[in-house]
């Protein structure tokens, strides 16, 4: 993968992590909905990365 693609992906990841941290501080009881699909898995991964080494400050909720 060319370097410009990797740097673009890193920038997108940084923006997503920043947004997730902002939401966690601005809202009283945020929740991450989790379906088990690829989008939910990526969001859970980003949440873990955003708050590492601490715990994710909001629950993951699965609705069947």
CHARMM-style PDB file with segment names, atoms N, HN, CA, C and O in Angstrom:
ATOM      1  N   UNK     1       0.855  -1.167   0.000  1.00  0.00      PROA
ATOM      2  CA  UNK     1       0.000   0.000   0.000  1.00  0.00      PROA
ATOM      3  C   UNK     1       0.907   1.239   0.000  1.00  0.00      PROA
ATOM      4  O   UNK     1       1.836   1.324   0.804  1.00  0.00      PROA
ATOM      5  N   UNK     2       0.650   2.171  -0.871  1.00  0.00      PROA
ATOM      6  HN  UNK     2      -0.104   2.103  -1.524  1.00  0.00      PROA
ATOM      7  CA  UNK     2       1.479   3.386  -0.923  1.00  0.00      PROA
ATOM      8  C   UNK     2       1.408   4.179   0.386  1.00  0.00      PROA
ATOM      9  O   UNK     2       0.418   4.108   1.114  1.00  0.00      PROA
ATOM     10  N   UNK     3       2.463   4.926   0.671  1.00  0.00      PROA
ATOM     11  HN  UNK     3       3.268   4.984   0.080  1.00  0.00      PROA
ATOM     12  CA  UNK     3       2.543   5.696   1.922  1.00  0.00      PROA
ATOM     13  C   UNK     3       1.424   6.710   2.073  1.00  0.00      PROA
ATOM     14  O   UNK     3       0.932   6.920   3.182  1.00  0.00      PROA
ATOM     15  N   UNK     4       1.006   7.351   0.972  1.00  0.00      PROA
ATOM     16  HN  UNK     4       1.406   7.181   0.071  1.00  0.00      PROA
ATOM     17  CA  UNK     4      -0.055   8.357   1.096  1.00  0.00      PROA
ATOM     18  C   UNK     4      -1.361   7.722   1.537  1.00  0.00      PROA
ATOM     19  O   UNK     4      -2.144   8.362   2.239  1.00  0.00      PROA
ATOM     20  N   UNK     5      -1.620   6.473   1.143  1.00  0.00      PROA
ATOM     21  HN  UNK     5      -0.984   5.953   0.572  1.00  0.00      PROA
ATOM     22  CA  UNK     5      -2.836   5.791   1.600  1.00  0.00      PROA
ATOM     23  C   UNK     5      -2.763   5.500   3.093  1.00  0.00      PROA
ATOM     24  O   UNK     5      -3.744   5.678   3.815  1.00  0.00      PROA
ATOM     25  N   UNK     6      -1.584   5.045   3.558  1.00  0.00      PROA
ATOM     26  HN  UNK     6      -0.787   4.900   2.971  1.00  0.00      PROA
ATOM     27  CA  UNK     6      -1.420   4.752   4.979  1.00  0.00      PROA
ATOM     28  C   UNK     6      -1.566   6.011   5.827  1.00  0.00      PROA
ATOM     29  O   UNK     6      -2.205   5.987   6.878  1.00  0.00      PROA
ATOM     30  N   UNK     7      -0.976   7.098   5.371  1.00  0.00      PROA
ATOM     31  HN  UNK     7      -0.457   7.117   4.516  1.00  0.00      PROA
ATOM     32  CA  UNK     7      -1.074   8.331   6.157  1.00  0.00      PROA
ATOM     33  C   UNK     7      -2.517   8.851   6.168  1.00  0.00      PROA
ATOM     34  O   UNK     7      -2.963   9.412   7.168  1.00  0.00      PROA
ATOM     35  N   UNK     8      -3.234   8.670   5.080  1.00  0.00      PROA
ATOM     36  HN  UNK     8      -2.872   8.214   4.267  1.00  0.00      PROA
ATOM     37  CA  UNK     8      -4.645   9.077   5.037  1.00  0.00      PROA
ATOM     38  C   UNK     8      -5.466   8.228   6.010  1.00  0.00      PROA
ATOM     39  O   UNK     8      -6.319   8.756   6.724  1.00  0.00      PROA
ATOM     40  N   UNK     9      -5.216   6.927   6.042  1.00  0.00      PROA
ATOM     41  HN  UNK     9      -4.524   6.498   5.462  1.00  0.00      PROA
ATOM     42  CA  UNK     9      -5.937   6.057   6.976  1.00  0.00      PROA
ATOM     43  C   UNK     9      -5.613   6.416   8.423  1.00  0.00      PROA
ATOM     44  O   UNK     9      -6.499   6.399   9.278  1.00  0.00      PROA
ATOM     45  N   UNK    10      -4.359   6.738   8.703  1.00  0.00      PROA
ATOM     46  HN  UNK    10      -3.639   6.752   8.009  1.00  0.00      PROA
ATOM     47  CA  UNK    10      -3.986   7.158  10.062  1.00  0.00      PROA
ATOM     48  C   UNK    10      -4.704   8.448  10.450  1.00  0.00      PROA
ATOM     49  O   UNK    10      -5.132   8.607  11.593  1.00  0.00      PROA
ATOM     50  N   UNK    11      -4.831   9.353   9.508  1.00  0.00      PROA
ATOM     51  HN  UNK    11      -4.483   9.224   8.579  1.00  0.00      PROA
ATOM     52  CA  UNK    11      -5.533  10.612   9.776  1.00  0.00      PROA
ATOM     53  C   UNK    11      -7.013  10.348  10.075  1.00  0.00      PROA
ATOM     54  O   UNK    11      -7.572  10.925  11.007  1.00  0.00      PROA
ATOM     55  N   UNK    12      -7.638   9.485   9.293  1.00  0.00      PROA
ATOM     56  HN  UNK    12      -7.184   9.016   8.535  1.00  0.00      PROA
ATOM     57  CA  UNK    12      -9.041   9.137   9.537  1.00  0.00      PROA
ATOM     58  C   UNK    12      -9.209   8.468  10.899  1.00  0.00      PROA
ATOM     59  O   UNK    12     -10.163   8.751  11.624  1.00  0.00      PROA
ATOM     60  N   UNK    13      -8.281   7.584  11.239  1.00  0.00      PROA
ATOM     61  HN  UNK    13      -7.506   7.354  10.650  1.00  0.00      PROA
ATOM     62  CA  UNK    13      -8.330   6.914  12.534  1.00  0.00      PROA
ATOM     63  C   UNK    13      -8.189   7.927  13.670  1.00  0.00      PROA
ATOM     64  O   UNK    13      -8.908   7.848  14.666  1.00  0.00      PROA
ATOM     65  N   UNK    14      -7.276   8.867  13.526  1.00  0.00      PROA
ATOM     66  HN  UNK    14      -6.692   8.932  12.717  1.00  0.00      PROA
ATOM     67  CA  UNK    14      -7.080   9.903  14.550  1.00  0.00      PROA
ATOM     68  C   UNK    14      -8.330  10.751  14.733  1.00  0.00      PROA
ATOM     69  O   UNK    14      -8.696  11.082  15.861  1.00  0.00      PROA
ATOM     70  N   UNK    15      -8.981  11.101  13.642  1.00  0.00      PROA
ATOM     71  HN  UNK    15      -8.684  10.832  12.726  1.00  0.00      PROA
ATOM     72  CA  UNK    15     -10.214  11.886  13.721  1.00  0.00      PROA
ATOM     73  C   UNK    15     -11.318  11.107  14.425  1.00  0.00      PROA
ATOM     74  O   UNK    15     -12.053  11.667  15.238  1.00  0.00      PROA
ATOM     75  N   UNK    16     -11.437   9.821  14.118  1.00  0.00      PROA
ATOM     76  HN  UNK    16     -10.840   9.366  13.458  1.00  0.00      PROA
ATOM     77  CA  UNK    16     -12.465   8.988  14.748  1.00  0.00      PROA
ATOM     78  C   UNK    16     -12.208   8.858  16.248  1.00  0.00      PROA
ATOM     79  O   UNK    16     -13.141   8.923  17.048  1.00  0.00      PROA
ATOM     80  N   UNK    17     -10.952   8.677  16.626  1.00  0.00      PROA
ATOM     81  HN  UNK    17     -10.193   8.624  15.976  1.00  0.00      PROA
ATOM     82  CA  UNK    17     -10.595   8.566  18.042  1.00  0.00      PROA
ATOM     83  C   UNK    17     -10.873   9.883  18.761  1.00  0.00      PROA
ATOM     84  O   UNK    17     -11.390   9.881  19.878  1.00  0.00      PROA
ATOM     85  N   UNK    18     -10.537  10.998  18.136  1.00  0.00      PROA
ATOM     86  HN  UNK    18     -10.117  11.000  17.229  1.00  0.00      PROA
ATOM     87  CA  UNK    18     -10.812  12.310  18.726  1.00  0.00      PROA
ATOM     88  C   UNK    18     -12.311  12.487  18.960  1.00  0.00      PROA
ATOM     89  O   UNK    18     -12.730  12.926  20.031  1.00  0.00      PROA
ATOM     90  N   UNK    19     -13.112  12.144  17.957  1.00  0.00      PROA
ATOM     91  HN  UNK    19     -12.772  11.787  17.087  1.00  0.00      PROA
ATOM     92  CA  UNK    19     -14.574  12.274  18.087  1.00  0.00      PROA
ATOM     93  C   UNK    19     -15.115  11.400  19.212  1.00  0.00      PROA
ATOM     94  O   UNK    19     -15.983  11.823  19.976  1.00  0.00      PROA
ATOM     95  N   UNK    20     -14.599  10.182  19.308  1.00  0.00      PROA
ATOM     96  HN  UNK    20     -13.894   9.838  18.687  1.00  0.00      PROA
ATOM     97  CA  UNK    20     -15.070   9.267  20.332  1.00  0.00      PROA
ATOM     98  C   UNK    20     -14.754   9.814  21.728  1.00  0.00      PROA
ATOM     99  O   UNK    20     -15.582   9.718  22.634  1.00  0.00      PROA
ATOM    100  N   UNK    21     -13.577  10.379  21.900  1.00  0.00      PROA
ATOM    101  HN  UNK    21     -12.904  10.457  21.164  1.00  0.00      PROA
ATOM    102  CA  UNK    21     -13.217  10.981  23.189  1.00  0.00      PROA
ATOM    103  C   UNK    21     -14.090  12.192  23.493  1.00  0.00      PROA
ATOM    104  O   UNK    21     -14.498  12.393  24.637  1.00  0.00      PROA
ATOM    105  N   UNK    22     -14.377  12.994  22.483  1.00  0.00      PROA
ATOM    106  HN  UNK    22     -14.046  12.832  21.554  1.00  0.00      PROA
ATOM    107  CA  UNK    22     -15.245  14.162  22.665  1.00  0.00      PROA
ATOM    108  C   UNK    22     -16.646  13.742  23.097  1.00  0.00      PROA
ATOM    109  O   UNK    22     -17.215  14.329  24.017  1.00  0.00      PROA
ATOM    110  N   UNK    23     -17.195  12.742  22.445  1.00  0.00      PROA
ATOM    111  HN  UNK    23     -16.732  12.265  21.697  1.00  0.00      PROA
ATOM    112  CA  UNK    23     -18.537  12.252  22.791  1.00  0.00      PROA
ATOM    113  C   UNK    23     -18.554  11.734  24.222  1.00  0.00      PROA
ATOM    114  O   UNK    23     -19.502  11.984  24.966  1.00  0.00      PROA
ATOM    115  N   UNK    24     -17.506  11.013  24.606  1.00  0.00      PROA
ATOM    116  HN  UNK    24     -16.736  10.810  24.001  1.00  0.00      PROA
ATOM    117  CA  UNK    24     -17.441  10.450  25.959  1.00  0.00      PROA
ATOM    118  C   UNK    24     -17.429  11.542  27.023  1.00  0.00      PROA
ATOM    119  O   UNK    24     -17.943  11.338  28.122  1.00  0.00      PROA
ATOM    120  N   UNK    25     -16.847  12.698  26.708  1.00  0.00      PROA
ATOM    121  HN  UNK    25     -16.429  12.864  25.815  1.00  0.00      PROA
ATOM    122  CA  UNK    25     -16.801  13.777  27.702  1.00  0.00      PROA
ATOM    123  C   UNK    25     -18.024  14.687  27.653  1.00  0.00      PROA
ATOM    124  O   UNK    25     -18.393  15.270  28.673  1.00  0.00      PROA
ATOM    125  N   UNK    26     -18.657  14.820  26.496  1.00  0.00      PROA
ATOM    126  HN  UNK    26     -18.357  14.347  25.667  1.00  0.00      PROA
ATOM    127  CA  UNK    26     -19.757  15.775  26.349  1.00  0.00      PROA
ATOM    128  C   UNK    26     -21.122  15.214  26.734  1.00  0.00      PROA
ATOM    129  O   UNK    26     -22.008  15.971  27.132  1.00  0.00      PROA
ATOM    130  N   UNK    27     -21.301  13.916  26.622  1.00  0.00      PROA
ATOM    131  HN  UNK    27     -20.582  13.301  26.298  1.00  0.00      PROA
ATOM    132  CA  UNK    27     -22.611  13.333  26.895  1.00  0.00      PROA
ATOM    133  C   UNK    27     -22.596  12.582  28.216  1.00  0.00      PROA
ATOM    134  O   UNK    27     -21.578  12.027  28.629  1.00  0.00      PROA
ATOM    135  N   UNK    28     -23.751  12.582  28.864  1.00  0.00      PROA
ATOM    136  HN  UNK    28     -24.578  13.033  28.529  1.00  0.00      PROA
ATOM    137  CA  UNK    28     -23.848  12.000  30.196  1.00  0.00      PROA
ATOM    138  C   UNK    28     -23.733  10.475  30.193  1.00  0.00      PROA
ATOM    139  O   UNK    28     -23.006   9.909  31.009  1.00  0.00      PROA
ATOM    140  N   UNK    29     -24.437   9.815  29.291  1.00  0.00      PROA
ATOM    141  HN  UNK    29     -25.028  10.275  28.628  1.00  0.00      PROA
ATOM    142  CA  UNK    29     -24.444   8.347  29.282  1.00  0.00      PROA
ATOM    143  C   UNK    29     -24.341   7.806  27.854  1.00  0.00      PROA
ATOM    144  O   UNK    29     -25.310   7.242  27.348  1.00  0.00      PROA
ATOM    145  N   UNK    30     -23.196   7.964  27.197  1.00  0.00      PROA
ATOM    146  HN  UNK    30     -22.409   8.423  27.609  1.00  0.00      PROA
ATOM    147  CA  UNK    30     -23.072   7.441  25.831  1.00  0.00      PROA
ATOM    148  C   UNK    30     -23.035   5.914  25.832  1.00  0.00      PROA
ATOM    149  O   UNK    30     -22.635   5.288  26.814  1.00  0.00      PROA
ATOM    150  N   UNK    31     -23.456   5.336  24.727  1.00  0.00      PROA
ATOM    151  HN  UNK    31     -23.782   5.845  23.929  1.00  0.00      PROA
ATOM    152  CA  UNK    31     -23.469   3.885  24.540  1.00  0.00      PROA
ATOM    153  C   UNK    31     -23.002   3.601  23.123  1.00  0.00      PROA
ATOM    154  O   UNK    31     -23.314   4.351  22.199  1.00  0.00      PROA
ATOM    155  N   UNK    32     -22.258   2.521  22.953  1.00  0.00      PROA
ATOM    156  HN  UNK    32     -22.005   1.912  23.704  1.00  0.00      PROA
ATOM    157  CA  UNK    32     -21.844   2.085  21.623  1.00  0.00      PROA
ATOM    158  C   UNK    32     -22.677   0.864  21.255  1.00  0.00      PROA
ATOM    159  O   UNK    32     -22.542  -0.195  21.868  1.00  0.00      PROA
ATOM    160  N   UNK    33     -23.535   1.014  20.259  1.00  0.00      PROA
ATOM    161  HN  UNK    33     -23.645   1.874  19.761  1.00  0.00      PROA
ATOM    162  CA  UNK    33     -24.341  -0.122  19.814  1.00  0.00      PROA
ATOM    163  C   UNK    33     -23.447  -1.093  19.060  1.00  0.00      PROA
ATOM    164  O   UNK    33     -22.627  -0.686  18.236  1.00  0.00      PROA
ATOM    165  N   UNK    34     -23.611  -2.384  19.350  1.00  0.00      PROA
ATOM    166  HN  UNK    34     -24.276  -2.715  20.020  1.00  0.00      PROA
ATOM    167  CA  UNK    34     -22.742  -3.410  18.789  1.00  0.00      PROA
ATOM    168  C   UNK    34     -23.588  -4.525  18.195  1.00  0.00      PROA
ATOM    169  O   UNK    34     -24.331  -5.199  18.909  1.00  0.00      PROA
ATOM    170  N   UNK    35     -23.472  -4.718  16.876  1.00  0.00      PROA
ATOM    171  HN  UNK    35     -22.868  -4.171  16.296  1.00  0.00      PROA
ATOM    172  CA  UNK    35     -24.232  -5.768  16.206  1.00  0.00      PROA
ATOM    173  C   UNK    35     -23.379  -6.996  15.916  1.00  0.00      PROA
ATOM    174  O   UNK    35     -23.908  -8.072  15.637  1.00  0.00      PROA
ATOM    175  N   UNK    36     -22.070  -6.838  15.982  1.00  0.00      PROA
ATOM    176  HN  UNK    36     -21.640  -5.964  16.208  1.00  0.00      PROA
ATOM    177  CA  UNK    36     -21.171  -7.936  15.638  1.00  0.00      PROA
ATOM    178  C   UNK    36     -20.705  -7.876  14.199  1.00  0.00      PROA
ATOM    179  O   UNK    36     -19.888  -8.693  13.775  1.00  0.00      PROA
ATOM    180  N   UNK    37     -21.217  -6.916  13.442  1.00  0.00      PROA
ATOM    181  HN  UNK    37     -21.881  -6.252  13.786  1.00  0.00      PROA
ATOM    182  CA  UNK    37     -20.796  -6.747  12.052  1.00  0.00      PROA
ATOM    183  C   UNK    37     -19.467  -6.018  11.962  1.00  0.00      PROA
ATOM    184  O   UNK    37     -18.903  -5.592  12.971  1.00  0.00      PROA
ATOM    185  N   UNK    38     -18.981  -5.883  10.749  1.00  0.00      PROA
ATOM    186  HN  UNK    38     -19.439  -6.229   9.930  1.00  0.00      PROA
ATOM    187  CA  UNK    38     -17.645  -5.289  10.565  1.00  0.00      PROA
ATOM    188  C   UNK    38     -17.581  -3.846  11.042  1.00  0.00      PROA
ATOM    189  O   UNK    38     -16.558  -3.434  11.590  1.00  0.00      PROA
ATOM    190  N   UNK    39     -18.631  -3.070  10.854  1.00  0.00      PROA
ATOM    191  HN  UNK    39     -19.462  -3.405  10.409  1.00  0.00      PROA
ATOM    192  CA  UNK    39     -18.622  -1.678  11.314  1.00  0.00      PROA
ATOM    193  C   UNK    39     -18.564  -1.603  12.838  1.00  0.00      PROA
ATOM    194  O   UNK    39     -17.822  -0.796  13.398  1.00  0.00      PROA
ATOM    195  N   UNK    40     -19.346  -2.442  13.501  1.00  0.00      PROA
ATOM    196  HN  UNK    40     -19.949  -3.097  13.046  1.00  0.00      PROA
ATOM    197  CA  UNK    40     -19.351  -2.459  14.963  1.00  0.00      PROA
ATOM    198  C   UNK    40     -18.012  -2.920  15.521  1.00  0.00      PROA
ATOM    199  O   UNK    40     -17.542  -2.396  16.531  1.00  0.00      PROA
ATOM    200  N   UNK    41     -17.406  -3.887  14.873  1.00  0.00      PROA
ATOM    201  HN  UNK    41     -17.788  -4.313  14.053  1.00  0.00      PROA
ATOM    202  CA  UNK    41     -16.107  -4.383  15.324  1.00  0.00      PROA
ATOM    203  C   UNK    41     -15.054  -3.285  15.209  1.00  0.00      PROA
ATOM    204  O   UNK    41     -14.224  -3.121  16.104  1.00  0.00      PROA
ATOM    205  N   UNK    42     -15.088  -2.537  14.114  1.00  0.00      PROA
ATOM    206  HN  UNK    42     -15.762  -2.671  13.387  1.00  0.00      PROA
ATOM    207  CA  UNK    42     -14.139  -1.426  13.941  1.00  0.00      PROA
ATOM    208  C   UNK    42     -14.382  -0.361  15.006  1.00  0.00      PROA
ATOM    209  O   UNK    42     -13.425   0.162  15.577  1.00  0.00      PROA
ATOM    210  N   UNK    43     -15.635  -0.032  15.284  1.00  0.00      PROA
ATOM    211  HN  UNK    43     -16.413  -0.457  14.820  1.00  0.00      PROA
ATOM    212  CA  UNK    43     -15.932   0.977  16.304  1.00  0.00      PROA
ATOM    213  C   UNK    43     -15.469   0.520  17.691  1.00  0.00      PROA
ATOM    214  O   UNK    43     -14.938   1.324  18.458  1.00  0.00      PROA
ATOM    215  N   UNK    44     -15.664  -0.747  18.015  1.00  0.00      PROA
ATOM    216  HN  UNK    44     -16.095  -1.399  17.392  1.00  0.00      PROA
ATOM    217  CA  UNK    44     -15.198  -1.270  19.303  1.00  0.00      PROA
ATOM    218  C   UNK    44     -13.673  -1.216  19.381  1.00  0.00      PROA
ATOM    219  O   UNK    44     -13.115  -0.888  20.428  1.00  0.00      PROA
ATOM    220  N   UNK    45     -13.006  -1.535  18.287  1.00  0.00      PROA
ATOM    221  HN  UNK    45     -13.460  -1.802  17.436  1.00  0.00      PROA
ATOM    222  CA  UNK    45     -11.543  -1.461  18.235  1.00  0.00      PROA
ATOM    223  C   UNK    45     -11.071  -0.021  18.441  1.00  0.00      PROA
ATOM    224  O   UNK    45     -10.130   0.224  19.196  1.00  0.00      PROA
ATOM    225  N   UNK    46     -11.722   0.924  17.773  1.00  0.00      PROA
ATOM    226  HN  UNK    46     -12.486   0.725  17.159  1.00  0.00      PROA
ATOM    227  CA  UNK    46     -11.344   2.330  17.922  1.00  0.00      PROA
ATOM    228  C   UNK    46     -11.598   2.825  19.350  1.00  0.00      PROA
ATOM    229  O   UNK    46     -10.814   3.608  19.886  1.00  0.00      PROA
ATOM    230  N   UNK    47     -12.685   2.370  19.958  1.00  0.00      PROA
ATOM    231  HN  UNK    47     -13.322   1.735  19.523  1.00  0.00      PROA
ATOM    232  CA  UNK    47     -12.968   2.754  21.345  1.00  0.00      PROA
ATOM    233  C   UNK    47     -11.883   2.219  22.268  1.00  0.00      PROA
ATOM    234  O   UNK    47     -11.405   2.930  23.153  1.00  0.00      PROA
ATOM    235  N   UNK    48     -11.502   0.980  22.062  1.00  0.00      PROA
ATOM    236  HN  UNK    48     -11.891   0.403  21.344  1.00  0.00      PROA
ATOM    237  CA  UNK    48     -10.436   0.409  22.887  1.00  0.00      PROA
ATOM    238  C   UNK    48      -9.139   1.189  22.704  1.00  0.00      PROA
ATOM    239  O   UNK    48      -8.436   1.477  23.673  1.00  0.00      PROA
ATOM    240  N   UNK    49      -8.834   1.524  21.471  1.00  0.00      PROA
ATOM    241  HN  UNK    49      -9.406   1.290  20.684  1.00  0.00      PROA
ATOM    242  CA  UNK    49      -7.608   2.269  21.172  1.00  0.00      PROA
ATOM    243  C   UNK    49      -7.673   3.694  21.736  1.00  0.00      PROA
ATOM    244  O   UNK    49      -6.658   4.221  22.192  1.00  0.00      PROA
ATOM    245  N   UNK    50      -8.839   4.309  21.710  1.00  0.00      PROA
ATOM    246  HN  UNK    50      -9.663   3.880  21.340  1.00  0.00      PROA
ATOM    247  CA  UNK    50      -8.998   5.687  22.184  1.00  0.00      PROA
ATOM    248  C   UNK    50      -8.773   5.809  23.687  1.00  0.00      PROA
ATOM    249  O   UNK    50      -8.266   6.830  24.151  1.00  0.00      PROA
ATOM    250  N   UNK    51      -9.137   4.798  24.444  1.00  0.00      PROA
ATOM    251  HN  UNK    51      -9.548   3.968  24.067  1.00  0.00      PROA
ATOM    252  CA  UNK    51      -9.082   4.901  25.897  1.00  0.00      PROA
ATOM    253  C   UNK    51      -8.039   3.983  26.530  1.00  0.00      PROA
ATOM    254  O   UNK    51      -7.994   3.851  27.753  1.00  0.00      PROA
ATOM    255  N   UNK    52      -7.217   3.360  25.725  1.00  0.00      PROA
ATOM    256  HN  UNK    52      -7.254   3.467  24.731  1.00  0.00      PROA
ATOM    257  CA  UNK    52      -6.172   2.475  26.229  1.00  0.00      PROA
ATOM    258  C   UNK    52      -5.174   3.285  27.032  1.00  0.00      PROA
ATOM    259  O   UNK    52      -4.839   4.380  26.580  1.00  0.00      PROA
ATOM    260  N   UNK    53      -4.676   2.867  28.155  1.00  0.00      PROA
ATOM    261  HN  UNK    53      -4.948   1.977  28.522  1.00  0.00      PROA
ATOM    262  CA  UNK    53      -4.773   1.562  28.803  1.00  0.00      PROA
ATOM    263  C   UNK    53      -5.945   1.448  29.771  1.00  0.00      PROA
ATOM    264  O   UNK    53      -6.099   0.423  30.436  1.00  0.00      PROA
ATOM    265  N   UNK    54      -6.774   2.492  29.856  1.00  0.00      PROA
ATOM    266  HN  UNK    54      -6.648   3.324  29.316  1.00  0.00      PROA
ATOM    267  CA  UNK    54      -7.939   2.435  30.736  1.00  0.00      PROA
ATOM    268  C   UNK    54      -9.086   1.660  30.105  1.00  0.00      PROA
ATOM    269  O   UNK    54      -8.976   1.136  28.996  1.00  0.00      PROA
ATOM    270  N   UNK    55     -10.185   1.604  30.839  1.00  0.00      PROA
ATOM    271  HN  UNK    55     -10.275   2.030  31.739  1.00  0.00      PROA
ATOM    272  CA  UNK    55     -11.384   0.940  30.331  1.00  0.00      PROA
ATOM    273  C   UNK    55     -12.170   1.897  29.445  1.00  0.00      PROA
ATOM    274  O   UNK    55     -12.062   3.115  29.587  1.00  0.00      PROA
ATOM    275  N   UNK    56     -12.948   1.350  28.544  1.00  0.00      PROA
ATOM    276  HN  UNK    56     -13.035   0.360  28.428  1.00  0.00      PROA
ATOM    277  CA  UNK    56     -13.855   2.157  27.728  1.00  0.00      PROA
ATOM    278  C   UNK    56     -14.911   2.731  28.683  1.00  0.00      PROA
ATOM    279  O   UNK    56     -15.553   1.969  29.406  1.00  0.00      PROA
ATOM    280  N   UNK    57     -15.103   4.056  28.700  1.00  0.00      PROA
ATOM    281  HN  UNK    57     -14.581   4.674  28.112  1.00  0.00      PROA
ATOM    282  CA  UNK    57     -15.971   4.674  29.709  1.00  0.00      PROA
ATOM    283  C   UNK    57     -17.466   4.589  29.416  1.00  0.00      PROA
ATOM    284  O   UNK    57     -18.259   5.270  30.066  1.00  0.00      PROA
ATOM    285  N   UNK    58     -17.855   3.777  28.463  1.00  0.00      PROA
ATOM    286  HN  UNK    58     -17.210   3.224  27.936  1.00  0.00      PROA
ATOM    287  CA  UNK    58     -19.272   3.604  28.162  1.00  0.00      PROA
ATOM    288  C   UNK    58     -19.498   2.154  27.762  1.00  0.00      PROA
ATOM    289  O   UNK    58     -18.582   1.485  27.285  1.00  0.00      PROA
ATOM    290  N   UNK    59     -20.726   1.668  27.959  1.00  0.00      PROA
ATOM    291  HN  UNK    59     -21.471   2.211  28.347  1.00  0.00      PROA
ATOM    292  CA  UNK    59     -20.997   0.267  27.650  1.00  0.00      PROA
ATOM    293  C   UNK    59     -21.206   0.027  26.155  1.00  0.00      PROA
ATOM    294  O   UNK    59     -21.578   0.929  25.404  1.00  0.00      PROA
ATOM    295  N   UNK    60     -20.956  -1.209  25.754  1.00  0.00      PROA
ATOM    296  HN  UNK    60     -20.654  -1.942  26.364  1.00  0.00      PROA
ATOM    297  CA  UNK    60     -21.332  -1.678  24.423  1.00  0.00      PROA
ATOM    298  C   UNK    60     -22.671  -2.379  24.584  1.00  0.00      PROA
ATOM    299  O   UNK    60     -22.823  -3.224  25.466  1.00  0.00      PROA
ATOM    300  N   UNK    61     -23.636  -2.043  23.751  1.00  0.00      PROA
ATOM    301  HN  UNK    61     -23.513  -1.357  23.035  1.00  0.00      PROA
ATOM    302  CA  UNK    61     -24.971  -2.614  23.867  1.00  0.00      PROA
ATOM    303  C   UNK    61     -25.312  -3.393  22.606  1.00  0.00      PROA
ATOM    304  O   UNK    61     -25.167  -2.902  21.487  1.00  0.00      PROA
ATOM    305  N   UNK    62     -25.768  -4.622  22.819  1.00  0.00      PROA
ATOM    306  HN  UNK    62     -25.885  -5.021  23.729  1.00  0.00      PROA
ATOM    307  CA  UNK    62     -26.211  -5.454  21.702  1.00  0.00      PROA
ATOM    308  C   UNK    62     -27.714  -5.651  21.828  1.00  0.00      PROA
ATOM    309  O   UNK    62     -28.203  -6.084  22.872  1.00  0.00      PROA
ATOM    310  N   UNK    63     -28.443  -5.335  20.768  1.00  0.00      PROA
ATOM    311  HN  UNK    63     -28.046  -4.983  19.921  1.00  0.00      PROA
ATOM    312  CA  UNK    63     -29.891  -5.537  20.741  1.00  0.00      PROA
ATOM    313  C   UNK    63     -30.171  -6.609  19.712  1.00  0.00      PROA
ATOM    314  O   UNK    63     -29.839  -6.458  18.536  1.00  0.00      PROA
ATOM    315  N   UNK    64     -30.776  -7.679  20.151  1.00  0.00      PROA
ATOM    316  HN  UNK    64     -31.046  -7.802  21.106  1.00  0.00      PROA
ATOM    317  CA  UNK    64     -31.034  -8.809  19.259  1.00  0.00      PROA
ATOM    318  C   UNK    64     -32.312  -8.616  18.486  1.00  0.00      PROA
ATOM    319  OT1 UNK    64     -32.684  -9.474  17.685  1.00  0.00      PROA
TER     320      UNK     64
END
